[in-house]
């Protein structure tokens, strides 16, 4: 099925030759780094307002882990 292009869509500029750009591309360039342990977690807006940095999120999660251990809920 062929997709139609609307008049307001963002298209590749004429000065860019896609064939030339793809010749120099490297497939899977960042795959090893991705599989090495990158985790991406999307936070809901209300959570983002409270935990504004990755460090704040990690600190809160570590506290939850400690509380689970105290309660005896360490099943992981």
DAJO-V144476 format. One record per residue. N is the residue number from 1. RES is the residue in one small letter. D_CENTER is the distance of its C-alpha to the mean C-alpha in Angstrom with 2 decimals. Layout:
<<N,RES,D_CENTER> <N,RES,D_CENTER>>
//
This chain:
<<1,x,29.60> <2,x,29.33> <3,x,27.15> <4,x,29.05> <5,x,27.84> <6,x,28.54> <7,x,30.33> <8,x,27.67> <9,x,24.70> <10,x,23.01> <11,x,24.59> <12,x,24.68> <13,x,27.42> <14,x,30.65> <15,x,30.67> <16,x,27.64> <17,x,28.67> <18,x,25.83> <19,x,27.91> <20,x,28.21> <21,x,24.54> <22,x,23.72> <23,x,26.52> <24,x,24.81> <25,x,21.33> <26,x,20.28> <27,x,18.72> <28,x,16.15> <29,x,16.31> <30,x,13.12> <31,x,13.33> <32,x,15.20> <33,x,12.86> <34,x,9.95> <35,x,12.59> <36,x,13.98> <37,x,11.95> <38,x,8.39> <39,x,7.13> <40,x,4.32> <41,x,6.88> <42,x,7.69> <43,x,11.13> <44,x,14.10> <45,x,15.89> <46,x,18.76> <47,x,16.83> <48,x,15.07> <49,x,18.65> <50,x,19.86> <51,x,17.18> <52,x,16.28> <53,x,14.97> <54,x,12.98> <55,x,16.54> <56,x,17.91> <57,x,15.52> <58,x,16.36> <59,x,19.99> <60,x,20.21> <61,x,18.78> <62,x,21.22> <63,x,23.97> <64,x,23.26> <65,x,23.52> <66,x,26.79> <67,x,28.15> <68,x,27.58> <69,x,29.49> <70,x,32.29> <71,x,32.56> <72,x,32.70> <73,x,29.61> <74,x,28.00> <75,x,27.53> <76,x,24.47>>
//
